[in-house]
Structures are given as structure tokens and as C-alpha cells.
């Protein structure tokens, strides 16, 4: 019998997949120059209102929360034993989307079952960082299944 998944499972997988986009957007916010241009020369390469562009394009609160949840899961995973191999599996499956779990496991030298556990542990870390595991635990005590 297969292991039942939680309702938040597809959401967490989508959050993990969105990480490269959110990281790029987050880094753009940090590196955009907001210094005023005092030259009389017209601008040739960008809009004249960089500060306003940063404010308009800033990550929303939910996006920031999701970005930070995955970022923290990455930190925790890299500190684990074989953290670099674990992250290569996550990279191949979610961010490059070039491998299935089985293919990424073969490339890493892991069995399919071990690769599933790596994937599951990473998703649980993200869910925990998003506060979803607390909701799951509190509702399971009430006899409800998610």
C-alpha cells in the first residue's frame, strides 16, 4: 500500500520548484542601485526610477516566506551527512527538472527508496519552515486526517 500524502504536499513541491525564480527576484531587489542620477545626460540603459521599480517588483510577503523556507531547508540539508549529494538530487529533480527521482538517485549512487527518503526529508523541512507541519500535528491529534 502506498503512503498517503498530505494536502500540503503538492504545495510544498511547487514552493521548492519556484525557488530559483524567487531567488533571482530576491537577489535583483538586493542588487538594484537606488542612487539618484545627477547627470544632465539622458539614461541609455534603464528606467529613470530605480527605487520605484524595486518597490513595485519586491517579493510579496508570501513569496518571501516561501523563499526563506526553502533557503533554510537548503542550509539544514547541506549540514547533514552527504548534504552535497542530497542537494544535487533536489537540484536535478526540482530546479533543473532533468531527472526523475529514480534517475537522480542513479546519478548520485543511491537506491530509489533512499532517494525517496531524501526527497521526503527535504519536503518535510520546507513544510516545517512554512509552519505546515505544526498544523498537521495539531489536527492529527483531533482525529482529523489531512
Secondary structure, DSSP 8 states (H G I E B T S, - for coil): ------TTHHHHHHHHHHHHHHHHHHHHHHH--------SS--SSS-S-HHHHHHHH---HHHHHHHHHHHHHHHHHHTSTTHHHHHHHHIIIIIS----HHHHHHHHT--HHHHHHHHHHHHHHHHHHTTHHHHHHHHHTTT---
